């Protein structure tokens, strides 16, 4: 703790903690965070994973019980703001049960071409606007063998606090980029040799367990997922090279997009050929 700039905050309106104001106001955070080049990491584990991924803290905001957990190697010019539970709640708009928040600097988005240069298994999300679902999708992508995630322009922000928390910080482990213009940019995948498989409940789609995937490290496959509720748009479906479905039972027509992504990632993620 020696050398850390610890500053006690007693006034929720203190301008020094402006980065943390109104964290439950989704519309406000959507406007502010990308424009100001920041995002909020919540909890010790997520903060550490963000740092390991190369995101530099702008500041930390902690409760008294978490002060001892402030990283000892934190740069001395990064302020650590200390506030009691009531002040934390007044600043952020919620009870900060994890006791630690960090305002982190964003890194520039990776160009799509750079993401695809080293990827053979890619998740592509169209208009997934739920931060919870998007965080879960990133966690499945990281854990089940996908190399990257591509997002349509209307998808939620992977670095929004809830997305980061639901992913358990795995949004920092999976390269991602925005595909724009949409859906015309899907042609980039086809041009680079990817089979673009659209996940749909349509009965004429190929069952996931019947899809033929060429073994080997050089085969390329992109799994296209639609938004919650309406699913993929007609133009996105038309841009795919194959349509696949998860066989369902008991009259259930489909699964939540995050659950469907987990199943499809397990079936199609990059694993040794002998296990597929």
Secondary structure, DSSP 8 states (H G I E B T S, - for coil): -TT-EEEE---TT-GGGGGGTTTT-HHHHHHHHHHHTEEEEESHHHHHHHHHTT--EEEEEE-GGGGGGS-TTS-TTSEEEE--HHHHHHHHSS--TT-EEEEEE------HHHHHHT-SEEEEESS---HHHHHHHHHHHHHTT--EEEEETTS--TTSHHHHHHTTTGGGTSEEEEE-STTGGGHHHHHTT-EEEEE---TTSEEGGG-----STT--EEEEE-BTTTBS-HHHHHH-SEEEE----TT-----HHHHHHHHHHHHS---GGG-
